[in-house]
């Protein structure tokens, strides 16, 4: 996982520049109780591109997400599990 830290200043117009490499990308803004803001990359699909089948799946996914809010993860535990899974021998070898 690559993590970079940078300090950005909000300009007089209320904007922050994230750099040209992210120009045109969409982000969901999550405002946390502690005042922090998290930008989550998202893909926006025009409703005209949905099929009837997709609309049902999307509604179901939105309902699931509303009923199952995101929760924090213990990064150290996840990393340890990933390392353990990678060290297991492959079947048949």
N, C-alpha and C positions, 0 to 999 in steps of 0.2 A: 504494500500500500504506500503510495507516494503522498506525503503531506507537505505542503508548502505553507509558510506563514508570511503574511505581508500586512502592512498597516496601510489602510486607505483613509483618505479624508473626504468627507461629504462636502461637496462644493456648495456655492450659494444657491444653486438651482435645486439642491436636494439630491443630486446624483452622485454615484460612485462609478468610476471606470474600472472594469475588470480586465481590460486589455482587448486588443483587436482579435485575438484568437477565439474569444467568446462572443464576438459581435454577431447579432442575429439569433443567438440561442435563447431559449426560454427557460425561466427558473420559477419555481414556486417559492414564495417568501413565507417563512415560518417565524413568527415572533414568539419568543419563549417568555415564560413568566419572569425570568431574571433580567429581561431587557435585551438579551442577545437576539440576533437575527440569523437564521440559517437559510441559505439559498440552496434549493434542491433542483438539479437539472431535470427537466421534463420534456416530453415530446407532445406537441399539440397536433391533434388530428382533426381536420375539418369535419363537421357533422355530415356534410355531403359525401364524405368518403366512407362512412359507416354502412355496412349492410344491415339488414334486419337482424341477422344472426349476431353480428358484432354488437348491436345496440343492447341486446339482452345480456350478453356477456359483460359488457361495460357496466350496465346497471347493477348486475350481481356483484361485480368487483367493487363498485363504489359502496354498495350496502355492506359488504364484508369489511372494507377499510373503515367505514364509520363505526362498525361494531367492534373492531379490533384495533384500537389506537396503537401507534408505534411506541415501542419501549426501548430503553437503553440496553446495550449489550456489553458484556464483560469482554473487552477486546483481547485481553491476555488469555482467557479461557478459550475463546474462538480460535486464536492463533495456536494454542497448545493442541486443540483437537485437530486442526488442519495439519500440523506437523506430525501428529500421531497417525493420521490417516495416510499421509504420504510415505511413512516409513514401513507400512505393512507390505508384505510380499504380495505380488500379483498372483492371481489364480493360475495354476498350471505351470508356474515357473519355479 
